[in-house]
Amino acid sequence: MLQAAIKALNPHGTVAILTDSSGPGLLPGGRKAVGIIQADAVPQYFIPKLISLYRSGRLPFNRLVRFYSFSKINQAIMDTRRGDTIKPVL
């Protein structure tokens, strides 16, 4: 995906890598890749805000996570691929 994103960039464009803090940096044609973790949020403010949203019912975190016993690892993978669960936890 990163390679496809870089190829699609206009000169002087930037691609943001949302799952990594390190990126290839400067690329040919004035392009660049930057890494982002937690949207560059400050944990001391962001985590209490998430907890507040959850407690108020505005962030249904419990609907994003599903727990599986390790013996159900294949089921967890299938559920994720189908979109039945967002974050499987073994």
MODELLER restraints for C-alpha pairs under 7 A, 6 or more apart:
rsr = mdl.restraints
at = mdl.atoms
rsr.add(forms.Gaussian(group=physical.xy_distance, feature=features.Distance(at['CA:5:A'], at['CA:15:A']), mean=6.74, stdev=0.5))
rsr.add(forms.Gaussian(group=physical.xy_distance, feature=features.Distance(at['CA:6:A'], at['CA:15:A']), mean=6.85, stdev=0.5))
rsr.add(forms.Gaussian(group=physical.xy_distance, feature=features.Distance(at['CA:11:A'], at['CA:29:A']), mean=5.26, stdev=0.5))
rsr.add(forms.Gaussian(group=physical.xy_distance, feature=features.Distance(at['CA:11:A'], at['CA:30:A']), mean=5.84, stdev=0.5))
rsr.add(forms.Gaussian(group=physical.xy_distance, feature=features.Distance(at['CA:11:A'], at['CA:31:A']), mean=5.78, stdev=0.5))
rsr.add(forms.Gaussian(group=physical.xy_distance, feature=features.Distance(at['CA:12:A'], at['CA:29:A']), mean=6.37, stdev=0.5))
rsr.add(forms.Gaussian(group=physical.xy_distance, feature=features.Distance(at['CA:12:A'], at['CA:30:A']), mean=4.36, stdev=0.5))
rsr.add(forms.Gaussian(group=physical.xy_distance, feature=features.Distance(at['CA:12:A'], at['CA:31:A']), mean=4.38, stdev=0.5))
rsr.add(forms.Gaussian(group=physical.xy_distance, feature=features.Distance(at['CA:13:A'], at['CA:31:A']), mean=4.92, stdev=0.5))
rsr.add(forms.Gaussian(group=physical.xy_distance, feature=features.Distance(at['CA:13:A'], at['CA:32:A']), mean=6.56, stdev=0.5))
rsr.add(forms.Gaussian(group=physical.xy_distance, feature=features.Distance(at['CA:14:A'], at['CA:31:A']), mean=5.78, stdev=0.5))
rsr.add(forms.Gaussian(group=physical.xy_distance, feature=features.Distance(at['CA:14:A'], at['CA:32:A']), mean=4.89, stdev=0.5))
rsr.add(forms.Gaussian(group=physical.xy_distance, feature=features.Distance(at['CA:14:A'], at['CA:33:A']), mean=5.59, stdev=0.5))
rsr.add(forms.Gaussian(group=physical.xy_distance, feature=features.Distance(at['CA:15:A'], at['CA:32:A']), mean=6.51, stdev=0.5))
rsr.add(forms.Gaussian(group=physical.xy_distance, feature=features.Distance(at['CA:15:A'], at['CA:33:A']), mean=4.82, stdev=0.5))
rsr.add(forms.Gaussian(group=physical.xy_distance, feature=features.Distance(at['CA:15:A'], at['CA:34:A']), mean=6.35, stdev=0.5))
rsr.add(forms.Gaussian(group=physical.xy_distance, feature=features.Distance(at['CA:16:A'], at['CA:33:A']), mean=5.91, stdev=0.5))
rsr.add(forms.Gaussian(group=physical.xy_distance, feature=features.Distance(at['CA:16:A'], at['CA:34:A']), mean=5.00, stdev=0.5))
rsr.add(forms.Gaussian(group=physical.xy_distance, feature=features.Distance(at['CA:16:A'], at['CA:35:A']), mean=5.75, stdev=0.5))
rsr.add(forms.Gaussian(group=physical.xy_distance, feature=features.Distance(at['CA:16:A'], at['CA:36:A']), mean=6.68, stdev=0.5))
rsr.add(forms.Gaussian(group=physical.xy_distance, feature=features.Distance(at['CA:17:A'], at['CA:34:A']), mean=6.03, stdev=0.5))
rsr.add(forms.Gaussian(group=physical.xy_distance, feature=features.Distance(at['CA:17:A'], at['CA:35:A']), mean=4.64, stdev=0.5))
rsr.add(forms.Gaussian(group=physical.xy_distance, feature=features.Distance(at['CA:17:A'], at['CA:36:A']), mean=5.95, stdev=0.5))
rsr.add(forms.Gaussian(group=physical.xy_distance, feature=features.Distance(at['CA:18:A'], at['CA:35:A']), mean=6.12, stdev=0.5))
rsr.add(forms.Gaussian(group=physical.xy_distance, feature=features.Distance(at['CA:18:A'], at['CA:36:A']), mean=4.90, stdev=0.5))
rsr.add(forms.Gaussian(group=physical.xy_distance, feature=features.Distance(at['CA:18:A'], at['CA:37:A']), mean=6.16, stdev=0.5))
rsr.add(forms.Gaussian(group=physical.xy_distance, feature=features.Distance(at['CA:19:A'], at['CA:36:A']), mean=6.61, stdev=0.5))
rsr.add(forms.Gaussian(group=physical.xy_distance, feature=features.Distance(at['CA:19:A'], at['CA:37:A']), mean=6.21, stdev=0.5))
rsr.add(forms.Gaussian(group=physical.xy_distance, feature=features.Distance(at['CA:20:A'], at['CA:35:A']), mean=5.19, stdev=0.5))
rsr.add(forms.Gaussian(group=physical.xy_distance, feature=features.Distance(at['CA:20:A'], at['CA:36:A']), mean=6.06, stdev=0.5))
rsr.add(forms.Gaussian(group=physical.xy_distance, feature=features.Distance(at['CA:20:A'], at['CA:37:A']), mean=6.22, stdev=0.5))
rsr.add(forms.Gaussian(group=physical.xy_distance, feature=features.Distance(at['CA:21:A'], at['CA:35:A']), mean=4.12, stdev=0.5))
rsr.add(forms.Gaussian(group=physical.xy_distance, feature=features.Distance(at['CA:21:A'], at['CA:36:A']), mean=5.23, stdev=0.5))
rsr.add(forms.Gaussian(group=physical.xy_distance, feature=features.Distance(at['CA:21:A'], at['CA:37:A']), mean=5.81, stdev=0.5))
rsr.add(forms.Gaussian(group=physical.xy_distance, feature=features.Distance(at['CA:22:A'], at['CA:34:A']), mean=6.87, stdev=0.5))
rsr.add(forms.Gaussian(group=physical.xy_distance, feature=features.Distance(at['CA:22:A'], at['CA:35:A']), mean=5.06, stdev=0.5))
rsr.add(forms.Gaussian(group=physical.xy_distance, feature=features.Distance(at['CA:23:A'], at['CA:33:A']), mean=5.53, stdev=0.5))
rsr.add(forms.Gaussian(group=physical.xy_distance, feature=features.Distance(at['CA:23:A'], at['CA:34:A']), mean=5.32, stdev=0.5))
rsr.add(forms.Gaussian(group=physical.xy_distance, feature=features.Distance(at['CA:23:A'], at['CA:35:A']), mean=5.37, stdev=0.5))
rsr.add(forms.Gaussian(group=physical.xy_distance, feature=features.Distance(at['CA:24:A'], at['CA:33:A']), mean=5.91, stdev=0.5))
rsr.add(forms.Gaussian(group=physical.xy_distance, feature=features.Distance(at['CA:25:A'], at['CA:32:A']), mean=5.38, stdev=0.5))
rsr.add(forms.Gaussian(group=physical.xy_distance, feature=features.Distance(at['CA:25:A'], at['CA:33:A']), mean=5.00, stdev=0.5))
rsr.add(forms.Gaussian(group=physical.xy_distance, feature=features.Distance(at['CA:25:A'], at['CA:34:A']), mean=6.28, stdev=0.5))
rsr.add(forms.Gaussian(group=physical.xy_distance, feature=features.Distance(at['CA:26:A'], at['CA:32:A']), mean=4.43, stdev=0.5))
rsr.add(forms.Gaussian(group=physical.xy_distance, feature=features.Distance(at['CA:26:A'], at['CA:33:A']), mean=6.57, stdev=0.5))
rsr.add(forms.Gaussian(group=physical.xy_distance, feature=features.Distance(at['CA:53:A'], at['CA:59:A']), mean=5.30, stdev=0.5))
rsr.add(forms.Gaussian(group=physical.xy_distance, feature=features.Distance(at['CA:54:A'], at['CA:60:A']), mean=6.15, stdev=0.5))
rsr.add(forms.Gaussian(group=physical.xy_distance, feature=features.Distance(at['CA:54:A'], at['CA:61:A']), mean=6.70, stdev=0.5))
rsr.add(forms.Gaussian(group=physical.xy_distance, feature=features.Distance(at['CA:64:A'], at['CA:85:A']), mean=6.47, stdev=0.5))
rsr.add(forms.Gaussian(group=physical.xy_distance, feature=features.Distance(at['CA:64:A'], at['CA:86:A']), mean=5.22, stdev=0.5))
rsr.add(forms.Gaussian(group=physical.xy_distance, feature=features.Distance(at['CA:64:A'], at['CA:87:A']), mean=5.96, stdev=0.5))
rsr.add(forms.Gaussian(group=physical.xy_distance, feature=features.Distance(at['CA:65:A'], at['CA:85:A']), mean=6.75, stdev=0.5))
rsr.add(forms.Gaussian(group=physical.xy_distance, feature=features.Distance(at['CA:65:A'], at['CA:86:A']), mean=6.26, stdev=0.5))
rsr.add(forms.Gaussian(group=physical.xy_distance, feature=features.Distance(at['CA:65:A'], at['CA:87:A']), mean=4.76, stdev=0.5))
rsr.add(forms.Gaussian(group=physical.xy_distance, feature=features.Distance(at['CA:65:A'], at['CA:88:A']), mean=5.89, stdev=0.5))
rsr.add(forms.Gaussian(group=physical.xy_distance, feature=features.Distance(at['CA:65:A'], at['CA:89:A']), mean=7.00, stdev=0.5))
rsr.add(forms.Gaussian(group=physical.xy_distance, feature=features.Distance(at['CA:66:A'], at['CA:85:A']), mean=6.45, stdev=0.5))
rsr.add(forms.Gaussian(group=physical.xy_distance, feature=features.Distance(at['CA:66:A'], at['CA:87:A']), mean=6.39, stdev=0.5))
rsr.add(forms.Gaussian(group=physical.xy_distance, feature=features.Distance(at['CA:66:A'], at['CA:88:A']), mean=5.08, stdev=0.5))
rsr.add(forms.Gaussian(group=physical.xy_distance, feature=features.Distance(at['CA:66:A'], at['CA:89:A']), mean=6.11, stdev=0.5))
rsr.add(forms.Gaussian(group=physical.xy_distance, feature=features.Distance(at['CA:67:A'], at['CA:88:A']), mean=5.94, stdev=0.5))
rsr.add(forms.Gaussian(group=physical.xy_distance, feature=features.Distance(at['CA:67:A'], at['CA:89:A']), mean=4.77, stdev=0.5))
rsr.add(forms.Gaussian(group=physical.xy_distance, feature=features.Distance(at['CA:67:A'], at['CA:90:A']), mean=5.93, stdev=0.5))
rsr.add(forms.Gaussian(group=physical.xy_distance, feature=features.Distance(at['CA:68:A'], at['CA:76:A']), mean=6.68, stdev=0.5))
rsr.add(forms.Gaussian(group=physical.xy_distance, feature=features.Distance(at['CA:68:A'], at['CA:88:A']), mean=6.99, stdev=0.5))
rsr.add(forms.Gaussian(group=physical.xy_distance, feature=features.Distance(at['CA:68:A'], at['CA:89:A']), mean=6.04, stdev=0.5))
rsr.add(forms.Gaussian(group=physical.xy_distance, feature=features.Distance(at['CA:68:A'], at['CA:90:A']), mean=4.89, stdev=0.5))
rsr.add(forms.Gaussian(group=physical.xy_distance, feature=features.Distance(at['CA:69:A'], at['CA:90:A']), mean=5.51, stdev=0.5))
rsr.add(forms.Gaussian(group=physical.xy_distance, feature=features.Distance(at['CA:70:A'], at['CA:90:A']), mean=5.41, stdev=0.5))
rsr.add(forms.Gaussian(group=physical.xy_distance, feature=features.Distance(at['CA:76:A'], at['CA:88:A']), mean=5.98, stdev=0.5))
rsr.add(forms.Gaussian(group=physical.xy_distance, feature=features.Distance(at['CA:79:A'], at['CA:85:A']), mean=5.74, stdev=0.5))
rsr.add(forms.Gaussian(group=physical.xy_distance, feature=features.Distance(at['CA:80:A'], at['CA:86:A']), mean=6.17, stdev=0.5))
